[in-house]
Amino acid sequence: TILIIGACGQLGTELTESLRARHGNDKVIATDVSAPKESLLSGPFEHLDAMDGKRLAELIVKYRVGQIYHLAAVLSAKGEADPMFAWNLNMTSLLTVLEIAKERRLERVYWPSSIAVFGPNSPINHTPQNTIMNPNTVYGISKLAGERWCEYYFLKYGVDVRSIRYPGLIGYKAKPGGGTTDYAVDIYYKAKEGKDFNCFLREDTLLPMMYMTDAVDGTIQLMEEQSSKIKIRSSYNLHAMSFAPKDIYEAIKSEVPGFSISYEPDFRQKIADSWPNSIDDSHARADWGWEPKYDLKRMTTEILANLILD
Ligand code: VAH
């Protein structure tokens, strides 16, 4: 069975749904420190704090777990509000999972990294797989350190851990929590509600982004690939599209004529400015056939057609 840590999150909600559709509801155990949402009750749900190794070990035995998707983390914006909590949770939880994977010889582990591992001195356009990385957010520092640990556990102990450096993920089935790219999710809700949107980034802030369906499909594709094809054991660069607030606003406006936007950059502008504009994902394409399916227009049409306001 597969156990998902952080199943209630923006990515966890959709990965749980897709993995259950693929393997059967009872083959995917959703866990989170918060209470389950309706959609997660299609299969087993357990309360689990990502830092609680003892409880994790109990669940692995109880459900005969072979694979763990460890998705729980404090994201970039929230991390800056409480650096020590973010570092402690992001790192302790990863090391707990890697240690248990080694001890119990788990078949596979997935752990998400982020383009946040790049910093002000990383090449900003078509950022390479291997390059200077000087992240200046707690979140980015924790993801960079986490990548080093993943590669260490693979090289030293043979733990089959795999990872993707996600761009900003945009989906409509679950709200994001505390990220700098969350504006690109919130904007669709405001358009749907017939309200104006106030953006916390400058209109020309170009960032790498990806529709959640591409991210979930790419993650499953990576996890199902044969081990010998996986040449990168830190974390794979992935790219789908780049856009700025003005671009996504225009895309929405073409379907929601009266929609209007204003800009009030806040502390998250500095975080966004430290990140790349676009990513070179040639290694993922070469090693395991990564190929995104959604651009801004297709994503916008799909979200506006399917988003249901709570
Ligand atoms: C964040 N959504 O904003 C995450 C992601 C690249 C952005 O890591 O923190």
Boltz pocket constraint, residues with backbone or C-beta under 6 A from the ligand:
constraints:
  - pocket:
      binder: B
      contacts: [[A, 75], [A, 76], [A, 77], [A, 113], [A, 114], [A, 115], [A, 116], [A, 139], [A, 166], [A, 167], [A, 168], [A, 169], [A, 178], [A, 179], [A, 180], [A, 181], [A, 182], [A, 208]]
      max_distance: 6.0
